[in-house]
Amino acid sequence: MANFPTDNDPGAAVFGPRMLVFDSAYTYEILIHRKIEILVTGKGLNGYFNHIWTCHPVASLLVDETMAERFGRPQFYELAPSHTMIEGRIGRFAALRRFQNINFLLAQIDLFVVLWRLIGRERIDIVRSEDPHYNGLCAWLMSRLRRLPLMVGVWGNPGAVRKVTGRPLMPRIFRKVAVEEAVERFVLRRADQIIVQNANNGEFVTDCGVKDDRIAIFRLGNALHEDHFSVPESRTGGAEALAEFGITGHDTLAVLSRLEPLKLVDHVVSAVALLKQRGRPVTAILVGDGVGRDDLEELANRLEIADRIVFAGNRDQQWIARVVAHVSMVVSPLTGRALGEAALGGAPLVAYDIDWHGEIVETGKTGELVEYLNIEKLADAIERLLDNPDMARRYGDAVRDRAMAMLDPKTADRDQAALYDQLLGRKPLGSGQR
């Protein structure tokens, strides 16, 4: 646990703005273990911000219910000299563990008091949320109470996902789809600025009743680890990493994804089974973890391809960058940042036509874009690339070029800084502007 940072970070702007971010994607421990600190530190825009505090309101949600760490007061961690992580607890007092709702409310009230005081003491200029759900509600409330501008990030298309699953994205908090949709509309319509990563996500925001002049598209190149920008041919150790799983000298596809039902990794497992039936066996290495792992293992056993599905678990960014450059292809049923990582690695890509996939994967030029939810066509596309290695190699080179232009970190930093300048320039009076 760290004390509040000072202004002595040589990489931060001495008189730059300060920001509070609500983001529950990863805990401090996971960020460090998987070496993905850039997901948080990248928001600093290479020194534009003096300091950023990132708050995970319910970080102890994944802690076992029997452990004391699930309860208590918010914890502060120094992620970098100009970046502090704040982790809220799922309950305030261990003695109240049986009264979950009351205990949760007490913990969140305690967190909000801490953040209220933090904003005043540190003279924070802007509040940002990384989604329009619970984080969005927290950010909206804090921004309005402190009269600060609110920015909301939308890094996907919740509506498209719900059409497939029929369930809320955050079922632990929003029990019904209608409630979740109402919260999205409430938060997005009240945000001063909304940022999205592609046109598809922007369409979701406009469908929520937001005007185009409050929506800006930004690529997330400044949120990717620097190893993904290295020349693929210079990345050594990929073959050795695969060999640790017994993968040597044969066709291998990779999937970079959380193992959750909404990510459709089961479609890749089913496609591998179809290819085996056609006499075209291929091994799939699944990089990631999640609540759907057991179901995927069961599916592989039922389809009699357990020997062709390798579960690599969560891996750090250096490992992923090395392996991506050495597999036959990367298959993307539904991915965000991972698709950019694969493209930067020069991997031939097969992807469903959903979300932003079509902006980077173009059939006949940079990969194979497949009809959404069509497993047989997914298998067809995989087989085409396996049977045409020269074509696959051309796709890999072309998608690398496209990704390098689309995801340039310096461009992302410059464009986002300009947006912040504009937003802070019309900041309400009395908001603590220095």
LINNORSUL-V587206 format. One record per residue. RES is the residue in three letters. SS is DSSP state (H for helix, E for strand, - for the rest). PHI is phi in whole degrees, -180 to 180 (NA if undefined). PSI is psi as a letter, one per 20 degrees, with the letter a starting at -180 (NA if undefined). Layout:
BEGIN
((RES | SS | PHI | PSI) (RES | SS | PHI | PSI))
END
This chain:
BEGIN
((MET | - | NA | q) (ALA | - | -116 | q) (ASN | - | -76 | r) (PHE | - | -63 | p) (PRO | - | -67 | q) (THR | - | -102 | a) (ASP | - | -96 | k) (ASN | - | -101 | j) (ASP | - | -78 | o) (PRO | - | -65 | i) (GLY | - | -88 | i) (ALA | - | -100 | q) (ALA | - | -73 | p) (VAL | - | -59 | g) (PHE | - | -113 | k) (GLY | - | -73 | r) (PRO | - | -70 | r) (ARG | E | -124 | q) (MET | E | -136 | q) (LEU | E | -109 | p) (VAL | E | -117 | p) (PHE | E | -102 | o) (ASP | - | -152 | o) (SER | - | -111 | k) (ALA | - | -69 | g) (TYR | - | -143 | q) (THR | - | -84 | r) (TYR | H | -57 | g) (GLU | H | -61 | g) (ILE | H | -68 | g) (LEU | H | -57 | g) (ILE | H | -71 | g) (HIS | H | -63 | h) (ARG | - | -95 | j) (LYS | - | 56 | l) (ILE | - | -119 | k) (GLU | - | -58 | h) (ILE | H | -59 | h) (LEU | H | -61 | h) (VAL | H | -99 | g) (THR | H | -68 | h) (GLY | H | -62 | h) (LYS | H | -69 | i) (GLY | H | -72 | i) (LEU | - | 55 | l) (ASN | - | 56 | l) (GLY | - | 103 | j) (TYR | - | -64 | g) (PHE | - | -89 | q) (ASN | - | -71 | g) (HIS | E | -159 | q) (ILE | E | -129 | p) (TRP | E | -111 | p) (THR | E | -109 | p) (CYS | E | -109 | p) (HIS | E | -100 | o) (PRO | - | -64 | h) (VAL | - | -131 | l) (ALA | H | -62 | h) (SER | H | -85 | j) (LEU | H | -60 | h) (LEU | H | -86 | i) (VAL | - | -76 | q) (ASP | - | -56 | q) (GLU | - | -62 | i) (THR | - | -87 | i) (MET | - | -94 | q) (ALA | H | -65 | h) (GLU | H | -64 | i) (ARG | H | -71 | h) (PHE | E | -121 | r) (GLY | - | 125 | b) (ARG | - | -96 | r) (PRO | - | -58 | q) (GLN | E | -113 | q) (PHE | E | -112 | p) (TYR | E | -134 | p) (GLU | E | -87 | o) (LEU | E | -84 | h) (ALA | E | -159 | r) (PRO | - | -55 | h) (SER | - | -111 | j) (HIS | E | -139 | p) (THR | E | -119 | p) (MET | E | -97 | p) (ILE | E | -122 | p) (GLU | E | -118 | o) (GLY | - | -81 | r) (ARG | - | -111 | q) (ILE | - | -79 | i) (GLY | E | -151 | q) (ARG | - | -82 | g) (PHE | - | -128 | p) (ALA | H | -62 | h) (ALA | H | -67 | i) (LEU | H | -104 | k) (ARG | - | -60 | h) (ARG | - | -77 | i) (PHE | - | -106 | m) (GLN | H | -60 | g) (ASN | H | -65 | g) (ILE | H | -65 | g) (ASN | H | -65 | h) (PHE | H | -64 | g) (LEU | H | -62 | g) (LEU | H | -63 | g) (ALA | H | -65 | g) (GLN | H | -72 | h) (ILE | H | -63 | g) (ASP | H | -60 | g) (LEU | H | -61 | g) (PHE | H | -67 | h) (VAL | H | -64 | g) (VAL | H | -61 | g) (LEU | H | -69 | h) (TRP | H | -58 | g) (ARG | H | -68 | h) (LEU | H | -61 | g) (ILE | H | -60 | g) (GLY | H | -69 | g) (ARG | H | -68 | g) (GLU | H | -94 | i) (ARG | - | 53 | l) (ILE | - | -70 | q) (ASP | - | -101 | h) (ILE | E | -152 | q) (VAL | E | -117 | p) (ARG | E | -133 | q) (SER | E | -124 | q) (GLU | - | -95 | j) (ASP | - | -163 | r) (PRO | - | -95 | k) (HIS | - | -106 | c) (TYR | H | -64 | g) (ASN | H | -59 | h) (GLY | H | -63 | g) (LEU | H | -63 | g) (CYS | H | -61 | g) (ALA | H | -67 | g) (TRP | H | -61 | g) (LEU | H | -63 | g) (MET | H | -66 | h) (SER | H | -66 | h) (ARG | H | -75 | h) (LEU | H | -64 | h) (ARG | - | -98 | j) (ARG | - | 56 | l) (LEU | - | -115 | q) (PRO | E | -65 | q) (LEU | E | -118 | p) (MET | E | -114 | p) (VAL | E | -125 | p) (GLY | E | -97 | p) (VAL | E | -123 | o) (TRP | - | -110 | l) (GLY | - | 172 | a) (ASN | - | -125 | n) (PRO | H | -56 | h) (GLY | H | -63 | g) (ALA | H | -66 | h) (VAL | H | -65 | g) (ARG | H | -66 | h) (LYS | H | -62 | h) (VAL | H | -84 | g) (THR | H | -88 | h) (GLY | - | 71 | j) (ARG | - | -128 | q) (PRO | - | -64 | q) (LEU | - | -71 | h) (MET | - | -123 | m) (PRO | - | -65 | h) (ARG | - | -70 | h) (ILE | - | -105 | g) (PHE | - | -111 | o) (ARG | - | -73 | h) (LYS | - | -124 | q) (VAL | H | -60 | g) (ALA | H | -61 | h) (VAL | H | -68 | g) (GLU | H | -62 | g) (GLU | H | -64 | h) (ALA | H | -64 | h) (VAL | H | -65 | g) (GLU | H | -57 | g) (ARG | H | -63 | g) (PHE | H | -60 | g) (VAL | H | -68 | g) (LEU | H | -65 | h) (ARG | H | -70 | i) (ARG | H | -104 | i) (ALA | - | -77 | q) (ASP | - | -75 | h) (GLN | E | -150 | p) (ILE | E | -123 | p) (ILE | E | -117 | p) (VAL | E | -131 | r) (GLN | - | -99 | i) (ASN | - | -167 | r) (ALA | H | -65 | h) (ASN | H | -61 | g) (ASN | H | -66 | h) (GLY | H | -64 | h) (GLU | H | -64 | h) (PHE | H | -60 | g) (VAL | H | -66 | g) (THR | H | -65 | h) (ASP | H | -64 | h) (CYS | - | -85 | j) (GLY | - | 95 | k) (VAL | - | -100 | p) (LYS | - | -75 | q) (ASP | H | -60 | h) (ASP | H | -72 | i) (ARG | H | -107 | j) (ILE | E | -117 | p) (ALA | E | -131 | p) (ILE | E | -94 | p) (PHE | - | -133 | p) (ARG | - | -76 | q) (LEU | - | -101 | k) (GLY | H | -61 | h) (ASN | H | -81 | j) (ALA | H | -110 | j) (LEU | - | -106 | q) (HIS | - | -64 | q) (GLU | H | -60 | h) (ASP | H | -63 | h) (HIS | H | -72 | i) (PHE | H | -94 | i) (SER | - | -71 | q) (VAL | - | -63 | p) (PRO | H | -54 | h) (GLU | H | -66 | h) (SER | H | -89 | i) (ARG | - | -86 | o) (THR | - | -101 | q) (GLY | - | 96 | i) (GLY | H | -66 | g) (ALA | H | -63 | h) (GLU | H | -67 | h) (ALA | H | -63 | g) (LEU | H | -68 | h) (ALA | H | -63 | h) (GLU | - | -63 | h) (PHE | - | -102 | j) (GLY | - | 78 | j) (ILE | - | -98 | o) (THR | - | -143 | p) (GLY | - | 66 | k) (HIS | - | -145 | r) (ASP | - | -62 | p) (THR | E | -139 | p) (LEU | E | -113 | q) (ALA | E | -117 | q) (VAL | E | -125 | p) (LEU | E | -107 | o) (SER | - | -167 | q) (ARG | - | -65 | q) (LEU | - | -92 | m) (GLU | - | -130 | q) (PRO | H | -53 | g) (LEU | H | -67 | i) (LYS | H | -85 | i) (LEU | - | 62 | k) (VAL | H | -66 | h) (ASP | H | -60 | h) (HIS | H | -66 | h) (VAL | H | -68 | g) (VAL | H | -60 | g) (SER | H | -66 | h) (ALA | H | -67 | h) (VAL | H | -62 | h) (ALA | H | -64 | g) (LEU | H | -61 | g) (LEU | H | -66 | h) (LYS | H | -64 | g) (GLN | H | -62 | h) (ARG | - | -84 | j) (GLY | - | 78 | k) (ARG | - | -125 | m) (PRO | - | -67 | q) (VAL | - | -146 | q) (THR | E | -101 | p) (ALA | E | -113 | p) (ILE | E | -106 | p) (LEU | E | -97 | o) (VAL | E | -102 | o) (GLY | E | 142 | r) (ASP | - | -149 | r) (GLY | - | 161 | a) (VAL | - | -68 | i) (GLY | - | -91 | j) (ARG | H | -62 | g) (ASP | H | -60 | g) (ASP | H | -65 | h) (LEU | H | -68 | h) (GLU | H | -64 | g) (GLU | H | -64 | g) (LEU | H | -63 | g) (ALA | H | -62 | g) (ASN | H | -66 | g) (ARG | H | -65 | h) (LEU | - | -87 | j) (GLU | - | 60 | l) (ILE | - | -131 | k) (ALA | H | -58 | h) (ASP | H | -76 | i) (ARG | H | -109 | i) (ILE | E | -118 | o) (VAL | E | -109 | p) (PHE | E | -99 | o) (ALA | E | -88 | i) (GLY | E | 73 | a) (ASN | - | -72 | p) (ARG | - | -132 | q) (ASP | - | -76 | r) (GLN | H | -68 | h) (GLN | H | -64 | g) (TRP | H | -62 | g) (ILE | H | -62 | g) (ALA | H | -61 | h) (ARG | H | -68 | g) (VAL | H | -72 | h) (VAL | H | -56 | h) (ALA | - | -77 | i) (HIS | - | -123 | i) (VAL | - | -89 | r) (SER | - | -67 | h) (MET | E | -170 | r) (VAL | E | -119 | p) (VAL | E | -108 | p) (SER | E | -125 | n) (PRO | - | -69 | g) (LEU | - | -162 | n) (THR | - | -137 | q) (GLY | - | -111 | e) (ARG | H | -58 | h) (ALA | H | -63 | h) (LEU | H | -66 | h) (GLY | H | -65 | g) (GLU | H | -63 | g) (ALA | H | -65 | g) (ALA | H | -64 | g) (LEU | H | -64 | h) (GLY | - | -82 | j) (GLY | - | 69 | k) (ALA | - | -83 | p) (PRO | - | -57 | p) (LEU | E | -119 | p) (VAL | E | -123 | p) (ALA | E | -145 | q) (TYR | E | -69 | q) (ASP | - | -84 | n) (ILE | - | -151 | q) (ASP | - | 55 | c) (TRP | - | -92 | j) (HIS | H | -53 | g) (GLY | H | -68 | i) (GLU | H | -79 | h) (ILE | H | -116 | h) (VAL | - | -108 | o) (GLU | - | -126 | o) (THR | E | -57 | p) (GLY | - | 88 | i) (LYS | - | -127 | g) (THR | - | -123 | j) (GLY | E | 157 | b) (GLU | E | -124 | o) (LEU | E | -99 | p) (VAL | E | -114 | q) (GLU | - | -51 | p) (TYR | - | -59 | p) (LEU | - | 73 | j) (ASN | - | -97 | n) (ILE | H | -66 | h) (GLU | H | -64 | g) (LYS | H | -70 | h) (LEU | H | -63 | g) (ALA | H | -65 | h) (ASP | H | -60 | g) (ALA | H | -67 | g) (ILE | H | -61 | g) (GLU | H | -64 | h) (ARG | H | -61 | g) (LEU | H | -70 | h) (LEU | H | -66 | h) (ASP | H | -82 | i) (ASN | - | -130 | m) (PRO | H | -61 | h) (ASP | H | -66 | g) (MET | H | -64 | g) (ALA | H | -60 | h) (ARG | H | -66 | g) (ARG | H | -65 | g) (TYR | H | -59 | g) (GLY | H | -61 | g) (ASP | H | -64 | g) (ALA | H | -69 | h) (VAL | H | -72 | h) (ARG | H | -62 | g) (ASP | H | -62 | g) (ARG | H | -65 | g) (ALA | H | -67 | h) (MET | H | -62 | h) (ALA | H | -75 | g) (MET | H | -75 | h) (LEU | - | -111 | k) (ASP | - | -60 | o) (PRO | H | -62 | h) (LYS | H | -65 | h) (THR | H | -64 | g) (ALA | H | -61 | g) (ASP | H | -60 | g) (ARG | H | -63 | g) (ASP | H | -69 | h) (GLN | H | -70 | h) (ALA | H | -61 | h) (ALA | H | -64 | h) (LEU | H | -67 | g) (TYR | H | -62 | g) (ASP | H | -57 | g) (GLN | H | -66 | g) (LEU | H | -68 | g) (LEU | H | -71 | h) (GLY | H | -67 | h) (ARG | - | -110 | k) (LYS | - | -67 | q) (PRO | - | -61 | q) (LEU | - | -66 | q) (GLY | - | 79 | j) (SER | - | -93 | j) (GLY | - | 95 | k) (GLN | - | -67 | p) (ARG | - | -90 | NA))
END
